[in-house]
């Protein structure tokens, strides 16, 4: 969605032996008829670097690719 402008980071947690910690995972996803693509307000006259895909098709490709998802993201890059 950021057209490569913002990079995601791996999640890491520091353990504090002095305090108890509670983590809750929350998963969000768009409607099944949503198109996954770089946001127009991020591209703003620049070049789109990633191709768009329907959400269902994207998730099918995601689960068919390696678990870390990096392979799929690389495959969605457009030629420069």
PyMOL Python script that loads the backbone (N, CA, C, O; Angstrom):
from pymol import cmd

cmd.read_pdbstr("""\
ATOM      1  N   UNK A   1       0.814  -1.202   0.000  1.00  0.00           N
ATOM      2  CA  UNK A   1       0.000   0.000   0.000  1.00  0.00           C
ATOM      3  C   UNK A   1       0.854   1.262   0.000  1.00  0.00           C
ATOM      4  O   UNK A   1       0.398   2.316  -0.444  1.00  0.00           O
ATOM      5  N   UNK A   2       2.095   1.170   0.495  1.00  0.00           N
ATOM      6  CA  UNK A   2       2.941   2.370   0.541  1.00  0.00           C
ATOM      7  C   UNK A   2       3.817   2.501  -0.695  1.00  0.00           C
ATOM      8  O   UNK A   2       4.631   3.421  -0.777  1.00  0.00           O
ATOM      9  N   UNK A   3       3.666   1.589  -1.667  1.00  0.00           N
ATOM     10  CA  UNK A   3       4.448   1.623  -2.908  1.00  0.00           C
ATOM     11  C   UNK A   3       5.947   1.546  -2.635  1.00  0.00           C
ATOM     12  O   UNK A   3       6.748   2.109  -3.382  1.00  0.00           O
ATOM     13  N   UNK A   4       6.324   0.853  -1.570  1.00  0.00           N
ATOM     14  CA  UNK A   4       7.734   0.693  -1.226  1.00  0.00           C
ATOM     15  C   UNK A   4       8.314   1.845  -0.425  1.00  0.00           C
ATOM     16  O   UNK A   4       9.496   1.826  -0.080  1.00  0.00           O
ATOM     17  N   UNK A   5       7.499   2.846  -0.126  1.00  0.00           N
ATOM     18  CA  UNK A   5       7.971   4.020   0.615  1.00  0.00           C
ATOM     19  C   UNK A   5       8.292   3.682   2.069  1.00  0.00           C
ATOM     20  O   UNK A   5       9.300   4.134   2.612  1.00  0.00           O
ATOM     21  N   UNK A   6       7.428   2.886   2.692  1.00  0.00           N
ATOM     22  CA  UNK A   6       7.635   2.488   4.078  1.00  0.00           C
ATOM     23  C   UNK A   6       7.944   1.004   4.132  1.00  0.00           C
ATOM     24  O   UNK A   6       7.224   0.205   3.534  1.00  0.00           O
ATOM     25  N   UNK A   7       8.979   0.627   4.821  1.00  0.00           N
ATOM     26  CA  UNK A   7       9.376  -0.777   4.932  1.00  0.00           C
ATOM     27  C   UNK A   7       8.857  -1.338   6.259  1.00  0.00           C
ATOM     28  O   UNK A   7       8.876  -0.661   7.287  1.00  0.00           O
ATOM     29  N   UNK A   8       8.396  -2.579   6.212  1.00  0.00           N
ATOM     30  CA  UNK A   8       7.953  -3.213   7.453  1.00  0.00           C
ATOM     31  C   UNK A   8       9.171  -3.792   8.171  1.00  0.00           C
ATOM     32  O   UNK A   8      10.201  -4.062   7.554  1.00  0.00           O
ATOM     33  N   UNK A   9       9.035  -3.975   9.460  1.00  0.00           N
ATOM     34  CA  UNK A   9      10.126  -4.536  10.248  1.00  0.00           C
ATOM     35  C   UNK A   9       9.672  -5.841  10.872  1.00  0.00           C
ATOM     36  O   UNK A   9       8.475  -6.089  11.016  1.00  0.00           O
ATOM     37  N   UNK A  10      10.621  -6.661  11.237  1.00  0.00           N
ATOM     38  CA  UNK A  10      10.296  -7.888  11.941  1.00  0.00           C
ATOM     39  C   UNK A  10       9.859  -7.524  13.357  1.00  0.00           C
ATOM     40  O   UNK A  10      10.410  -6.609  13.969  1.00  0.00           O
ATOM     41  N   UNK A  11       8.880  -8.235  13.866  1.00  0.00           N
ATOM     42  CA  UNK A  11       8.413  -7.987  15.231  1.00  0.00           C
ATOM     43  C   UNK A  11       9.394  -8.611  16.221  1.00  0.00           C
ATOM     44  O   UNK A  11       9.762  -9.780  16.101  1.00  0.00           O
ATOM     45  N   UNK A  12       9.795  -7.829  17.172  1.00  0.00           N
ATOM     46  CA  UNK A  12      10.673  -8.335  18.243  1.00  0.00           C
ATOM     47  C   UNK A  12      10.178  -7.793  19.569  1.00  0.00           C
ATOM     48  O   UNK A  12       9.708  -6.658  19.655  1.00  0.00           O
ATOM     49  N   UNK A  13      10.286  -8.605  20.591  1.00  0.00           N
ATOM     50  CA  UNK A  13       9.871  -8.183  21.930  1.00  0.00           C
ATOM     51  C   UNK A  13      11.029  -8.382  22.900  1.00  0.00           C
ATOM     52  O   UNK A  13      11.715  -9.404  22.868  1.00  0.00           O
ATOM     53  N   UNK A  14      11.232  -7.398  23.754  1.00  0.00           N
ATOM     54  CA  UNK A  14      12.257  -7.495  24.795  1.00  0.00           C
ATOM     55  C   UNK A  14      11.593  -8.055  26.052  1.00  0.00           C
ATOM     56  O   UNK A  14      10.539  -7.579  26.474  1.00  0.00           O
ATOM     57  N   UNK A  15      12.203  -9.039  26.625  1.00  0.00           N
ATOM     58  CA  UNK A  15      11.661  -9.651  27.838  1.00  0.00           C
ATOM     59  C   UNK A  15      12.203  -8.907  29.056  1.00  0.00           C
ATOM     60  O   UNK A  15      13.410  -8.704  29.187  1.00  0.00           O
ATOM     61  N   UNK A  16      11.312  -8.512  29.925  1.00  0.00           N
ATOM     62  CA  UNK A  16      11.681  -7.845  31.165  1.00  0.00           C
ATOM     63  C   UNK A  16      11.436  -8.841  32.302  1.00  0.00           C
ATOM     64  O   UNK A  16      10.283  -9.139  32.613  1.00  0.00           O
ATOM     65  N   UNK A  17      12.489  -9.358  32.923  1.00  0.00           N
ATOM     66  CA  UNK A  17      12.305 -10.355  33.985  1.00  0.00           C
ATOM     67  C   UNK A  17      11.635  -9.786  35.240  1.00  0.00           C
ATOM     68  O   UNK A  17      11.202 -10.546  36.107  1.00  0.00           O
ATOM     69  N   UNK A  18      11.548  -8.469  35.341  1.00  0.00           N
ATOM     70  CA  UNK A  18      10.965  -7.815  36.521  1.00  0.00           C
ATOM     71  C   UNK A  18       9.445  -7.652  36.430  1.00  0.00           C
ATOM     72  O   UNK A  18       8.767  -7.580  37.455  1.00  0.00           O
ATOM     73  N   UNK A  19       8.902  -7.591  35.189  1.00  0.00           N
ATOM     74  CA  UNK A  19       7.483  -7.298  35.015  1.00  0.00           C
ATOM     75  C   UNK A  19       6.806  -8.387  34.187  1.00  0.00           C
ATOM     76  O   UNK A  19       7.403  -8.973  33.284  1.00  0.00           O
ATOM     77  N   UNK A  20       5.552  -8.636  34.519  1.00  0.00           N
ATOM     78  CA  UNK A  20       4.751  -9.569  33.731  1.00  0.00           C
ATOM     79  C   UNK A  20       4.297  -8.865  32.459  1.00  0.00           C
ATOM     80  O   UNK A  20       4.075  -7.654  32.453  1.00  0.00           O
ATOM     81  N   UNK A  21       4.161  -9.633  31.387  1.00  0.00           N
ATOM     82  CA  UNK A  21       3.777  -9.038  30.116  1.00  0.00           C
ATOM     83  C   UNK A  21       2.632  -9.845  29.515  1.00  0.00           C
ATOM     84  O   UNK A  21       2.597 -11.071  29.626  1.00  0.00           O
ATOM     85  N   UNK A  22       1.706  -9.153  28.884  1.00  0.00           N
ATOM     86  CA  UNK A  22       0.586  -9.783  28.208  1.00  0.00           C
ATOM     87  C   UNK A  22       0.582  -9.306  26.763  1.00  0.00           C
ATOM     88  O   UNK A  22       0.592  -8.101  26.509  1.00  0.00           O
ATOM     89  N   UNK A  23       0.569 -10.225  25.826  1.00  0.00           N
ATOM     90  CA  UNK A  23       0.504  -9.879  24.401  1.00  0.00           C
ATOM     91  C   UNK A  23      -0.774 -10.444  23.817  1.00  0.00           C
ATOM     92  O   UNK A  23      -1.179 -11.562  24.137  1.00  0.00           O
ATOM     93  N   UNK A  24      -1.403  -9.663  22.962  1.00  0.00           N
ATOM     94  CA  UNK A  24      -2.630 -10.098  22.302  1.00  0.00           C
ATOM     95  C   UNK A  24      -2.451  -9.888  20.800  1.00  0.00           C
ATOM     96  O   UNK A  24      -2.151  -8.781  20.354  1.00  0.00           O
ATOM     97  N   UNK A  25      -2.634 -10.940  20.037  1.00  0.00           N
ATOM     98  CA  UNK A  25      -2.538 -10.835  18.581  1.00  0.00           C
ATOM     99  C   UNK A  25      -3.898 -10.423  18.024  1.00  0.00           C
ATOM    100  O   UNK A  25      -4.934 -10.949  18.432  1.00  0.00           O
ATOM    101  N   UNK A  26      -3.882  -9.494  17.103  1.00  0.00           N
ATOM    102  CA  UNK A  26      -5.109  -9.063  16.438  1.00  0.00           C
ATOM    103  C   UNK A  26      -4.859  -9.087  14.930  1.00  0.00           C
ATOM    104  O   UNK A  26      -3.871  -8.532  14.450  1.00  0.00           O
ATOM    105  N   UNK A  27      -5.742  -9.721  14.202  1.00  0.00           N
ATOM    106  CA  UNK A  27      -5.607  -9.831  12.759  1.00  0.00           C
ATOM    107  C   UNK A  27      -6.754  -9.092  12.088  1.00  0.00           C
ATOM    108  O   UNK A  27      -7.915  -9.233  12.473  1.00  0.00           O
ATOM    109  N   UNK A  28      -6.410  -8.305  11.084  1.00  0.00           N
ATOM    110  CA  UNK A  28      -7.409  -7.529  10.350  1.00  0.00           C
ATOM    111  C   UNK A  28      -7.253  -7.832   8.870  1.00  0.00           C
ATOM    112  O   UNK A  28      -6.139  -8.033   8.386  1.00  0.00           O
ATOM    113  N   UNK A  29      -8.344  -7.863   8.166  1.00  0.00           N
ATOM    114  CA  UNK A  29      -8.268  -8.069   6.726  1.00  0.00           C
ATOM    115  C   UNK A  29      -9.414  -7.302   6.061  1.00  0.00           C
ATOM    116  O   UNK A  29     -10.461  -7.072   6.667  1.00  0.00           O
ATOM    117  N   UNK A  30      -9.195  -6.917   4.816  1.00  0.00           N
ATOM    118  CA  UNK A  30     -10.251  -6.179   4.101  1.00  0.00           C
ATOM    119  C   UNK A  30     -11.350  -7.116   3.613  1.00  0.00           C
ATOM    120  O   UNK A  30     -11.243  -8.334   3.758  1.00  0.00           O
ATOM    121  N   UNK A  31     -12.384  -6.559   3.045  1.00  0.00           N
ATOM    122  CA  UNK A  31     -13.452  -7.362   2.446  1.00  0.00           C
ATOM    123  C   UNK A  31     -12.880  -8.171   1.289  1.00  0.00           C
ATOM    124  O   UNK A  31     -11.876  -7.780   0.693  1.00  0.00           O
ATOM    125  N   UNK A  32     -13.499  -9.270   0.977  1.00  0.00           N
ATOM    126  CA  UNK A  32     -12.964 -10.165  -0.060  1.00  0.00           C
ATOM    127  C   UNK A  32     -12.958  -9.542  -1.452  1.00  0.00           C
ATOM    128  O   UNK A  32     -12.184  -9.980  -2.303  1.00  0.00           O
ATOM    129  N   UNK A  33     -13.792  -8.535  -1.716  1.00  0.00           N
ATOM    130  CA  UNK A  33     -13.816  -7.911  -3.040  1.00  0.00           C
ATOM    131  C   UNK A  33     -12.898  -6.688  -3.139  1.00  0.00           C
ATOM    132  O   UNK A  33     -12.985  -5.929  -4.104  1.00  0.00           O
ATOM    133  N   UNK A  34     -12.028  -6.493  -2.158  1.00  0.00           N
ATOM    134  CA  UNK A  34     -11.118  -5.344  -2.134  1.00  0.00           C
ATOM    135  C   UNK A  34      -9.934  -5.563  -3.069  1.00  0.00           C
ATOM    136  O   UNK A  34      -9.465  -6.689  -3.233  1.00  0.00           O
ATOM    137  N   UNK A  35      -9.455  -4.486  -3.678  1.00  0.00           N
ATOM    138  CA  UNK A  35      -8.247  -4.537  -4.497  1.00  0.00           C
ATOM    139  C   UNK A  35      -7.070  -4.096  -3.644  1.00  0.00           C
ATOM    140  O   UNK A  35      -7.118  -3.044  -3.006  1.00  0.00           O
ATOM    141  N   UNK A  36      -6.014  -4.899  -3.632  1.00  0.00           N
ATOM    142  CA  UNK A  36      -4.784  -4.573  -2.914  1.00  0.00           C
ATOM    143  C   UNK A  36      -3.867  -3.865  -3.915  1.00  0.00           C
ATOM    144  O   UNK A  36      -3.516  -4.440  -4.945  1.00  0.00           O
ATOM    145  N   UNK A  37      -3.477  -2.619  -3.620  1.00  0.00           N
ATOM    146  CA  UNK A  37      -2.669  -1.826  -4.546  1.00  0.00           C
ATOM    147  C   UNK A  37      -2.022  -0.673  -3.794  1.00  0.00           C
ATOM    148  O   UNK A  37      -2.460  -0.330  -2.695  1.00  0.00           O
ATOM    149  N   UNK A  38      -0.976  -0.065  -4.375  1.00  0.00           N
ATOM    150  CA  UNK A  38      -0.422   1.146  -3.757  1.00  0.00           C
ATOM    151  C   UNK A  38      -1.494   2.235  -3.677  1.00  0.00           C
ATOM    152  O   UNK A  38      -2.267   2.420  -4.617  1.00  0.00           O
ATOM    153  N   UNK A  39      -1.537   2.945  -2.565  1.00  0.00           N
ATOM    154  CA  UNK A  39      -2.530   4.009  -2.388  1.00  0.00           C
ATOM    155  C   UNK A  39      -2.216   5.199  -3.295  1.00  0.00           C
ATOM    156  O   UNK A  39      -1.062   5.622  -3.371  1.00  0.00           O
ATOM    157  N   UNK A  40      -3.220   5.745  -3.985  1.00  0.00           N
ATOM    158  CA  UNK A  40      -2.986   6.880  -4.895  1.00  0.00           C
ATOM    159  C   UNK A  40      -2.343   8.075  -4.196  1.00  0.00           C
ATOM    160  O   UNK A  40      -1.511   8.759  -4.793  1.00  0.00           O
ATOM    161  N   UNK A  41      -2.714   8.338  -2.942  1.00  0.00           N
ATOM    162  CA  UNK A  41      -2.137   9.485  -2.233  1.00  0.00           C
ATOM    163  C   UNK A  41      -0.660   9.284  -1.890  1.00  0.00           C
ATOM    164  O   UNK A  41       0.040  10.256  -1.608  1.00  0.00           O
ATOM    165  N   UNK A  42      -0.178   8.050  -1.910  1.00  0.00           N
ATOM    166  CA  UNK A  42       1.246   7.779  -1.666  1.00  0.00           C
ATOM    167  C   UNK A  42       2.030   7.896  -2.970  1.00  0.00           C
ATOM    168  O   UNK A  42       3.168   8.364  -2.973  1.00  0.00           O
ATOM    169  N   UNK A  43       1.422   7.474  -4.075  1.00  0.00           N
ATOM    170  CA  UNK A  43       2.094   7.522  -5.381  1.00  0.00           C
ATOM    171  C   UNK A  43       2.172   8.961  -5.884  1.00  0.00           C
ATOM    172  O   UNK A  43       3.238   9.384  -6.331  1.00  0.00           O
ATOM    173  N   UNK A  44       1.089   9.723  -5.829  1.00  0.00           N
ATOM    174  CA  UNK A  44       1.002  11.146  -6.221  1.00  0.00           C
ATOM    175  C   UNK A  44       1.891  11.528  -7.400  1.00  0.00           C
ATOM    176  O   UNK A  44       2.895  12.217  -7.222  1.00  0.00           O
ATOM    177  N   UNK A  45       1.535  11.094  -8.577  1.00  0.00           N
ATOM    178  CA  UNK A  45       2.264  11.474  -9.772  1.00  0.00           C
ATOM    179  C   UNK A  45       3.556  10.710  -9.989  1.00  0.00           C
ATOM    180  O   UNK A  45       4.174  10.843 -11.045  1.00  0.00           O
ATOM    181  N   UNK A  46       3.974   9.923  -9.033  1.00  0.00           N
ATOM    182  CA  UNK A  46       5.175   9.108  -9.182  1.00  0.00           C
ATOM    183  C   UNK A  46       4.851   7.812  -9.916  1.00  0.00           C
ATOM    184  O   UNK A  46       3.742   7.627 -10.417  1.00  0.00           O
ATOM    185  N   UNK A  47       5.821   6.932  -9.971  1.00  0.00           N
ATOM    186  CA  UNK A  47       5.651   5.653 -10.641  1.00  0.00           C
ATOM    187  C   UNK A  47       5.113   4.610  -9.674  1.00  0.00           C
ATOM    188  O   UNK A  47       5.609   4.492  -8.554  1.00  0.00           O
ATOM    189  N   UNK A  48       4.110   3.855 -10.090  1.00  0.00           N
ATOM    190  CA  UNK A  48       3.607   2.734  -9.305  1.00  0.00           C
ATOM    191  C   UNK A  48       4.629   1.611  -9.411  1.00  0.00           C
ATOM    192  O   UNK A  48       5.003   1.218 -10.517  1.00  0.00           O
ATOM    193  N   UNK A  49       5.084   1.090  -8.276  1.00  0.00           N
ATOM    194  CA  UNK A  49       6.137   0.070  -8.260  1.00  0.00           C
ATOM    195  C   UNK A  49       5.611  -1.347  -8.084  1.00  0.00           C
ATOM    196  O   UNK A  49       6.336  -2.310  -8.334  1.00  0.00           O
ATOM    197  N   UNK A  50       4.358  -1.488  -7.658  1.00  0.00           N
ATOM    198  CA  UNK A  50       3.789  -2.808  -7.406  1.00  0.00           C
ATOM    199  C   UNK A  50       2.463  -2.957  -8.135  1.00  0.00           C
ATOM    200  O   UNK A  50       1.677  -2.013  -8.209  1.00  0.00           O
ATOM    201  N   UNK A  51       2.216  -4.150  -8.675  1.00  0.00           N
ATOM    202  CA  UNK A  51       0.960  -4.390  -9.372  1.00  0.00           C
ATOM    203  C   UNK A  51      -0.164  -4.601  -8.366  1.00  0.00           C
ATOM    204  O   UNK A  51       0.073  -5.005  -7.227  1.00  0.00           O
ATOM    205  N   UNK A  52      -1.378  -4.326  -8.796  1.00  0.00           N
ATOM    206  CA  UNK A  52      -2.535  -4.515  -7.930  1.00  0.00           C
ATOM    207  C   UNK A  52      -3.060  -5.939  -8.075  1.00  0.00           C
ATOM    208  O   UNK A  52      -2.776  -6.629  -9.053  1.00  0.00           O
ATOM    209  N   UNK A  53      -3.827  -6.355  -7.084  1.00  0.00           N
ATOM    210  CA  UNK A  53      -4.373  -7.712  -7.073  1.00  0.00           C
ATOM    211  C   UNK A  53      -5.645  -7.701  -6.241  1.00  0.00           C
ATOM    212  O   UNK A  53      -5.781  -6.912  -5.306  1.00  0.00           O
ATOM    213  N   UNK A  54      -6.564  -8.573  -6.584  1.00  0.00           N
ATOM    214  CA  UNK A  54      -7.742  -8.754  -5.740  1.00  0.00           C
ATOM    215  C   UNK A  54      -7.305  -9.401  -4.423  1.00  0.00           C
ATOM    216  O   UNK A  54      -6.338 -10.163  -4.399  1.00  0.00           O
ATOM    217  N   UNK A  55      -7.998  -9.106  -3.347  1.00  0.00           N
ATOM    218  CA  UNK A  55      -7.609  -9.632  -2.036  1.00  0.00           C
ATOM    219  C   UNK A  55      -7.623 -11.154  -2.001  1.00  0.00           C
ATOM    220  O   UNK A  55      -6.694 -11.762  -1.469  1.00  0.00           O
ATOM    221  N   UNK A  56      -8.646 -11.776  -2.549  1.00  0.00           N
ATOM    222  CA  UNK A  56      -8.733 -13.240  -2.534  1.00  0.00           C
ATOM    223  C   UNK A  56      -7.570 -13.840  -3.317  1.00  0.00           C
ATOM    224  O   UNK A  56      -6.949 -14.800  -2.860  1.00  0.00           O
ATOM    225  N   UNK A  57      -7.267 -13.285  -4.494  1.00  0.00           N
ATOM    226  CA  UNK A  57      -6.151 -13.786  -5.301  1.00  0.00           C
ATOM    227  C   UNK A  57      -4.820 -13.572  -4.570  1.00  0.00           C
ATOM    228  O   UNK A  57      -3.933 -14.425  -4.611  1.00  0.00           O
ATOM    229  N   UNK A  58      -4.698 -12.422  -3.902  1.00  0.00           N
ATOM    230  CA  UNK A  58      -3.481 -12.134  -3.140  1.00  0.00           C
ATOM    231  C   UNK A  58      -3.279 -13.168  -2.030  1.00  0.00           C
ATOM    232  O   UNK A  58      -2.173 -13.677  -1.852  1.00  0.00           O
ATOM    233  N   UNK A  59      -4.337 -13.477  -1.291  1.00  0.00           N
ATOM    234  CA  UNK A  59      -4.219 -14.430  -0.191  1.00  0.00           C
ATOM    235  C   UNK A  59      -3.926 -15.846  -0.700  1.00  0.00           C
ATOM    236  O   UNK A  59      -3.181 -16.589  -0.060  1.00  0.00           O
ATOM    237  N   UNK A  60      -4.500 -16.221  -1.834  1.00  0.00           N
ATOM    238  CA  UNK A  60      -4.187 -17.525  -2.421  1.00  0.00           C
ATOM    239  C   UNK A  60      -2.701 -17.593  -2.769  1.00  0.00           C
ATOM    240  O   UNK A  60      -2.038 -18.593  -2.493  1.00  0.00           O
ATOM    241  N   UNK A  61      -2.184 -16.526  -3.376  1.00  0.00           N
ATOM    242  CA  UNK A  61      -0.763 -16.476  -3.733  1.00  0.00           C
ATOM    243  C   UNK A  61       0.104 -16.441  -2.478  1.00  0.00           C
ATOM    244  O   UNK A  61       1.171 -17.054  -2.446  1.00  0.00           O
ATOM    245  N   UNK A  62      -0.344 -15.732  -1.448  1.00  0.00           N
ATOM    246  CA  UNK A  62       0.413 -15.642  -0.199  1.00  0.00           C
ATOM    247  C   UNK A  62       0.590 -17.022   0.430  1.00  0.00           C
ATOM    248  O   UNK A  62       1.696 -17.393   0.824  1.00  0.00           O
ATOM    249  N   UNK A  63      -0.497 -17.776   0.521  1.00  0.00           N
ATOM    250  CA  UNK A  63      -0.425 -19.092   1.149  1.00  0.00           C
ATOM    251  C   UNK A  63       0.309 -20.113   0.276  1.00  0.00           C
ATOM    252  O   UNK A  63       0.789 -21.129   0.779  1.00  0.00           O
ATOM    253  N   UNK A  64       0.393 -19.850  -1.004  1.00  0.00           N
ATOM    254  CA  UNK A  64       1.131 -20.750  -1.896  1.00  0.00           C
ATOM    255  C   UNK A  64       2.631 -20.437  -1.897  1.00  0.00           C
ATOM    256  O   UNK A  64       3.437 -21.255  -2.340  1.00  0.00           O
ATOM    257  N   UNK A  65       3.003 -19.251  -1.399  1.00  0.00           N
ATOM    258  CA  UNK A  65       4.414 -18.849  -1.380  1.00  0.00           C
ATOM    259  C   UNK A  65       5.052 -19.230  -0.050  1.00  0.00           C
ATOM    260  O   UNK A  65       4.414 -19.849   0.801  1.00  0.00           O
ATOM    261  N   UNK A  66       6.311 -18.856   0.122  1.00  0.00           N
ATOM    262  CA  UNK A  66       6.999 -19.136   1.393  1.00  0.00           C
ATOM    263  C   UNK A  66       6.263 -18.445   2.532  1.00  0.00           C
ATOM    264  O   UNK A  66       5.565 -17.454   2.318  1.00  0.00           O
ATOM    265  N   UNK A  67       6.418 -18.965   3.729  1.00  0.00           N
ATOM    266  CA  UNK A  67       5.684 -18.446   4.881  1.00  0.00           C
ATOM    267  C   UNK A  67       6.058 -17.023   5.259  1.00  0.00           C
ATOM    268  O   UNK A  67       5.219 -16.309   5.809  1.00  0.00           O
ATOM    269  N   UNK A  68       7.291 -16.574   4.985  1.00  0.00           N
ATOM    270  CA  UNK A  68       7.659 -15.223   5.414  1.00  0.00           C
ATOM    271  C   UNK A  68       7.095 -14.136   4.498  1.00  0.00           C
ATOM    272  O   UNK A  68       7.211 -12.954   4.822  1.00  0.00           O
ATOM    273  N   UNK A  69       6.481 -14.503   3.351  1.00  0.00           N
ATOM    274  CA  UNK A  69       5.805 -13.532   2.505  1.00  0.00           C
ATOM    275  C   UNK A  69       6.702 -12.697   1.629  1.00  0.00           C
ATOM    276  O   UNK A  69       6.208 -12.026   0.724  1.00  0.00           O
ATOM    277  N   UNK A  70       8.001 -12.708   1.857  1.00  0.00           N
ATOM    278  CA  UNK A  70       8.898 -11.861   1.076  1.00  0.00           C
ATOM    279  C   UNK A  70       8.931 -12.257  -0.395  1.00  0.00           C
ATOM    280  O   UNK A  70       9.032 -11.393  -1.266  1.00  0.00           O
ATOM    281  N   UNK A  71       8.849 -13.521  -0.672  1.00  0.00           N
ATOM    282  CA  UNK A  71       8.868 -14.004  -2.047  1.00  0.00           C
ATOM    283  C   UNK A  71       7.683 -13.423  -2.822  1.00  0.00           C
ATOM    284  O   UNK A  71       7.852 -12.993  -3.963  1.00  0.00           O
ATOM    285  N   UNK A  72       6.505 -13.401  -2.233  1.00  0.00           N
ATOM    286  CA  UNK A  72       5.310 -12.879  -2.889  1.00  0.00           C
ATOM    287  C   UNK A  72       5.454 -11.388  -3.166  1.00  0.00           C
ATOM    288  O   UNK A  72       5.132 -10.939  -4.266  1.00  0.00           O
ATOM    289  N   UNK A  73       5.923 -10.619  -2.210  1.00  0.00           N
ATOM    290  CA  UNK A  73       6.073  -9.185  -2.393  1.00  0.00           C
ATOM    291  C   UNK A  73       7.037  -8.880  -3.537  1.00  0.00           C
ATOM    292  O   UNK A  73       6.778  -7.992  -4.349  1.00  0.00           O
ATOM    293  N   UNK A  74       8.131  -9.606  -3.601  1.00  0.00           N
ATOM    294  CA  UNK A  74       9.081  -9.420  -4.690  1.00  0.00           C
ATOM    295  C   UNK A  74       8.435  -9.737  -6.041  1.00  0.00           C
ATOM    296  O   UNK A  74       8.708  -9.062  -7.034  1.00  0.00           O
ATOM    297  N   UNK A  75       7.596 -10.745  -6.077  1.00  0.00           N
ATOM    298  CA  UNK A  75       6.940 -11.117  -7.334  1.00  0.00           C
ATOM    299  C   UNK A  75       5.925 -10.088  -7.779  1.00  0.00           C
ATOM    300  O   UNK A  75       5.548 -10.074  -8.950  1.00  0.00           O
ATOM    301  N   UNK A  76       5.470  -9.230  -6.890  1.00  0.00           N
ATOM    302  CA  UNK A  76       4.487  -8.205  -7.241  1.00  0.00           C
ATOM    303  C   UNK A  76       5.115  -6.913  -7.737  1.00  0.00           C
ATOM    304  O   UNK A  76       4.403  -6.004  -8.161  1.00  0.00           O
ATOM    305  N   UNK A  77       6.443  -6.820  -7.689  1.00  0.00           N
ATOM    306  CA  UNK A  77       7.112  -5.614  -8.190  1.00  0.00           C
ATOM    307  C   UNK A  77       6.971  -5.520  -9.699  1.00  0.00           C
ATOM    308  O   UNK A  77       7.085  -6.518 -10.412  1.00  0.00           O
ATOM    309  N   UNK A  78       6.725  -4.320 -10.171  1.00  0.00           N
ATOM    310  CA  UNK A  78       6.675  -4.061 -11.610  1.00  0.00           C
ATOM    311  C   UNK A  78       8.088  -3.791 -12.104  1.00  0.00           C
ATOM    312  O   UNK A  78       8.951  -3.380 -11.329  1.00  0.00           O
ATOM    313  N   UNK A  79       8.322  -4.018 -13.375  1.00  0.00           N
ATOM    314  CA  UNK A  79       9.640  -3.715 -13.944  1.00  0.00           C
ATOM    315  C   UNK A  79       9.868  -2.217 -13.933  1.00  0.00           C
ATOM    316  O   UNK A  79       8.945  -1.448 -14.202  1.00  0.00           O
ATOM    317  N   UNK A  80      11.086  -1.791 -13.625  1.00  0.00           N
ATOM    318  CA  UNK A  80      11.402  -0.352 -13.585  1.00  0.00           C
ATOM    319  C   UNK A  80      11.685   0.191 -14.953  1.00  0.00           C
ATOM    320  O   UNK A  80      11.968   1.380 -15.099  1.00  0.00           O
TER     321      UNK A  80
END
""", "prot")
cmd.dss("prot")
cmd.show_as("cartoon", "prot")
cmd.util.cbc("prot")
cmd.orient("prot")
